Amino acid sequence: MLSLTIVVLATVAAGFVVWANDKRHGRYGAALPAGIAVGIAALTWIILMAAGFGYLPGTTWLPWVLPIVLGLAAAIAVAVYLGRTRARRDTERLTVILRR
């Protein structure tokens, strides 16, 4: 269970770093990329442990590294997607309001 705690803490830190480095981070909450990253990492860890990849010689690294990498990728994907779509939608709504 200690490995899950370390995976979650590392992934939440990576999610906040992704949020802080995004140019459009004012368009969505600070906890969103971190929350998505933790959810994906925890789910990946659970699946890997249930599949028997933990605590075996040669595969011990898999439940430690892969969930963090997948969580980081999910946080980046969410930040890129939400940053673009919310900026575009905000501009469209502002344009409609200003044309009235």
N, C-alpha and C positions, 0 to 999 in steps of 0.2 A: 504494500500500500504506500510505502514511502516513495516508490518510483512514480506513482500517479501524482503525488503531491508535488514532486519536483517537476514533472512534465507540465502540470497545470501552472505552476508559478513561472516557469520559463516561457510558456506560451502566452500567458497574460502579459508578461513584460514585453514580449515581441509584438503583441497586438497593440499595446500602447505606443511602442516605438513606430509602428506603421502609421497609426493615427497622427502622431506628432510630425511625421515627415511628409504627410500628404498636404498639398497646397490648398485643397478644398475641404480641409477638415472642419471648417465652420458649418458645413452643410449637414452634418450628421453628428451624433453624440460620440463622445470620447470612448465610451464603454462598448460601442457596437463592434468594432473590429476585434477588440480583446475578448468579448463574449463569444463571438462566432469562432474565434481561434480556439478558445478553451473548450467549447462544445465539440468541435471537430477533433481536437487532440484527445479529449477524454473518451469519445466514442471510438476512435482509432485504437487507443490503449486497451480499452475493454475488449474490442474484437481481437486484437493481437494476443492478449492474455488468454482469452477463451479458446483461441486457435492453438495455443500451446507454444507460442514463440518466446515466452518469458522464462528466464532462469535456466536455459539450456545452453550448453557450451556452443559457441558459434553464433547464436541468435540472441544473446542477451542484449545487444545494442539495439535491436529492432524496436522493442517497446519504449526505448528511451529517446531515440533519434527520430524515427519516422513520425510519431504523433506531433512532435514539435515542428518538423518541416511541413507537414500537411496543414497544421494549424496556422503557421505563418503564411503559407500560400493562400489559405482561405481568407485570412485577414487582408492580404494584399488585394485579392479579387474583390472582396466586399468594398474596400476603400475606393478602388478604381471605378467599380460599377456605380456605387452610390454617389460618388463625387461627380461623375459625369451626368448621370440621369437627374439628380436633384438640382444641379446647377442649370441644366437645360430647362427643367420644369419651372424652376423659380423665375428664370428669364421669361419664359412664355407667360406665366401668370402675371408678372409685372407688366409686360407689354399689353396684355388684355386690360389690366386695370388702368394703365396710363392712356389707353385709347378711348376710354369712356368719357 
